[in-house]
Amino acid sequence: MLIVFHSGHAGRDGLHLKGELLPWSRLRAAIQRQRAGVVIGFVDACYSGAILTPKGFVRGPPLKVSLAPLGPGGRC
């Protein structure tokens, strides 16, 4: 399993790392080359959605979540 996490600055062309640009295409290719059975990537940066568009990512309808009470609770 490989988990990739980046939280920082980015632009339309890629991540801004220490004054250099890592293009989205290069980051995506590096992640895809990994031989791990499960690869999870989190990118918390402006324009980070750009890494998804080549795969055809389409936003679906919002998830509907409902909560049901679990019953009485408390302490004696």
PASEBA-1860 file (N, C-alpha, C; in nm, 3 decimals):
! residues 76
1> MLIVFHSG> 0.085/-0.116/0.000/0.000/0.000/0.000/0.090/0.124/0.000 ~ 0.053/0.220/-0.081/0.125/0.348/-0.087/0.025/0.460/-0.067 ~ 0.056/0.552/0.025/-0.026/0.670/0.046/0.061/0.791/0.015 ~ 0.012/0.875/-0.076/0.082/0.998/-0.115/0.000/1.114/-0.065 ~ 0.061/1.205/0.011/-0.010/1.322/0.064/0.072/1.447/0.036 ~ 0.006/1.549/-0.018/0.071/1.679/-0.037/-0.029/1.787/0.000 ~ 0.014/1.878/0.084/-0.066/1.995/0.118/0.023/2.116/0.095 ~ -0.010/2.197/-0.003/0.074/2.311/-0.033/0.019/2.391/-0.148
9> HAGRDGLH> 0.107/2.461/-0.215/0.067/2.548/-0.325/0.071/2.473/-0.459 ~ -0.018/2.514/-0.548/-0.022/2.457/-0.682/-0.088/2.558/-0.775 ~ -0.069/2.536/-0.902/-0.133/2.618/-1.004/-0.192/2.527/-1.111 ~ -0.237/2.585/-1.217/-0.299/2.505/-1.323/-0.205/2.404/-1.385 ~ -0.075/2.432/-1.379/0.023/2.344/-1.443/0.080/2.237/-1.351 ~ 0.065/2.253/-1.219/0.118/2.151/-1.129/0.148/2.205/-0.991 ~ 0.217/2.122/-0.912/0.253/2.157/-0.775/0.372/2.252/-0.772 ~ 0.371/2.344/-0.678/0.484/2.434/-0.657/0.563/2.379/-0.538
17> LKGELLPW> 0.682/2.327/-0.566/0.765/2.265/-0.463/0.900/2.336/-0.455 ~ 0.922/2.408/-0.348/1.051/2.475/-0.325/1.096/2.555/-0.446 ~ 1.006/2.633/-0.503/1.040/2.718/-0.616/1.042/2.648/-0.751 ~ 1.012/2.520/-0.753/1.008/2.445/-0.879/0.866/2.394/-0.905 ~ 0.840/2.362/-1.029/0.708/2.313/-1.069/0.714/2.164/-1.096 ~ 0.624/2.089/-1.033/0.607/1.946/-1.063/0.476/1.936/-1.140 ~ 0.483/1.917/-1.272/0.360/1.912/-1.352/0.265/1.801/-1.307 ~ 0.136/1.829/-1.319/0.036/1.729/-1.282/0.060/1.598/-1.355
25> SRLRAAIQ> 0.095/1.606/-1.482/0.116/1.484/-1.561/0.232/1.401/-1.506 ~ 0.335/1.467/-1.456/0.450/1.395/-1.401/0.415/1.331/-1.267 ~ 0.339/1.402/-1.185/0.295/1.345/-1.057/0.205/1.224/-1.081 ~ 0.110/1.238/-1.172/0.019/1.128/-1.204/0.097/1.007/-1.256 ~ 0.193/1.029/-1.345/0.274/0.919/-1.400/0.355/0.851/-1.290 ~ 0.411/0.928/-1.196/0.489/0.870/-1.087/0.401/0.783/-0.998 ~ 0.279/0.827/-0.972/0.187/0.748/-0.890/0.146/0.621/-0.964 ~ 0.119/0.631/-1.093/0.074/0.515/-1.170/0.184/0.410/-1.187
33> RQRAGVVI> 0.309/0.451/-1.180/0.421/0.356/-1.194/0.441/0.268/-1.072 ~ 0.381/0.304/-0.961/0.403/0.230/-0.837/0.345/0.090/-0.848 ~ 0.414/-0.005/-0.787/0.372/-0.144/-0.796/0.288/-0.188/-0.677 ~ 0.253/-0.096/-0.591/0.172/-0.129/-0.474/0.035/-0.177/-0.518 ~ -0.023/-0.267/-0.440/-0.157/-0.317/-0.472/-0.264/-0.210/-0.455 ~ -0.243/-0.121/-0.360/-0.336/-0.011/-0.335/-0.256/0.118/-0.329 ~ -0.298/0.216/-0.407/-0.231/0.347/-0.407/-0.338/0.453/-0.383 ~ -0.317/0.533/-0.279/-0.410/0.639/-0.244/-0.335/0.771/-0.248
41> GFVDACYS> -0.391/0.868/-0.318/-0.327/0.999/-0.326/-0.420/1.108/-0.275 ~ -0.369/1.191/-0.185/-0.440/1.308/-0.135/-0.360/1.431/-0.174 ~ -0.421/1.523/-0.246/-0.354/1.646/-0.283/-0.443/1.761/-0.238 ~ -0.396/1.835/-0.138/-0.469/1.949/-0.083/-0.401/2.076/-0.133 ~ -0.441/2.120/-0.252/-0.379/2.237/-0.314/-0.475/2.296/-0.417 ~ -0.456/2.422/-0.447/-0.535/2.485/-0.552/-0.518/2.407/-0.682 ~ -0.623/2.397/-0.759/-0.622/2.330/-0.890/-0.590/2.182/-0.882 ~ -0.595/2.121/-0.763/-0.560/1.979/-0.752/-0.656/1.889/-0.831
49> GAILTPKG> -0.774/1.938/-0.862/-0.866/1.860/-0.943/-0.812/1.833/-1.082 ~ -0.711/1.910/-1.124/-0.652/1.891/-1.256/-0.588/1.753/-1.271 ~ -0.549/1.693/-1.161/-0.487/1.560/-1.169/-0.591/1.454/-1.205 ~ -0.718/1.481/-1.185/-0.824/1.383/-1.212/-0.882/1.391/-1.351 ~ -0.880/1.506/-1.415/-0.951/1.522/-1.541/-0.905/1.428/-1.652 ~ -0.777/1.392/-1.665/-0.741/1.301/-1.774/-0.806/1.163/-1.762 ~ -0.845/1.124/-1.643/-0.909/0.994/-1.624/-1.059/1.001/-1.651 ~ -1.112/1.119/-1.680/-1.254/1.131/-1.707/-1.340/1.142/-1.583
57> FVRGPPLK> -1.285/1.190/-1.475/-1.360/1.205/-1.351/-1.480/1.295/-1.375 ~ -1.596/1.249/-1.332/-1.719/1.326/-1.344/-1.785/1.328/-1.207 ~ -1.817/1.447/-1.161/-1.880/1.460/-1.030/-2.024/1.408/-1.038 ~ -2.060/1.322/-0.945/-2.194/1.266/-0.941/-2.285/1.346/-0.849 ~ -2.407/1.300/-0.830/-2.498/1.370/-0.741/-2.449/1.361/-0.597 ~ -2.489/1.457/-0.514/-2.447/1.453/-0.372/-2.497/1.327/-0.304 ~ -2.420/1.279/-0.210/-2.462/1.163/-0.131/-2.570/1.206/-0.033 ~ -2.671/1.122/-0.015/-2.774/1.149/0.083/-2.744/1.065/0.206
65> VSLAPLGP> -2.732/1.130/0.318/-2.700/1.061/0.443/-2.811/1.089/0.542 ~ -2.860/0.985/0.606/-2.960/1.004/0.711/-2.911/0.930/0.835 ~ -2.942/0.988/0.948/-2.902/0.929/1.075/-3.026/0.885/1.152 ~ -3.021/0.766/1.205/-3.131/0.716/1.286/-3.085/0.711/1.431 ~ -3.169/0.749/1.524/-3.130/0.741/1.666/-3.100/0.595/1.704 ~ -3.000/0.577/1.787/-2.962/0.443/1.830/-3.038/0.395/1.952 ~ -3.120/0.479/2.010/-3.197/0.441/2.127/-3.149/0.516/2.250 ~ -3.204/0.482/2.365/-3.166/0.554/2.487/-3.021/0.528/2.524
73> GGRC> -2.964/0.623/2.595/-2.826/0.608/2.641/-2.810/0.687/2.770 ~ -2.697/0.676/2.830/-2.671/0.751/2.953/-2.583/0.671/3.047 ~ -2.570/0.728/3.166/-2.489/0.663/3.272/-2.563/0.666/3.404 ~ -2.541/0.567/3.487/-2.601/0.564/3.620/-2.500/0.599/3.724
END
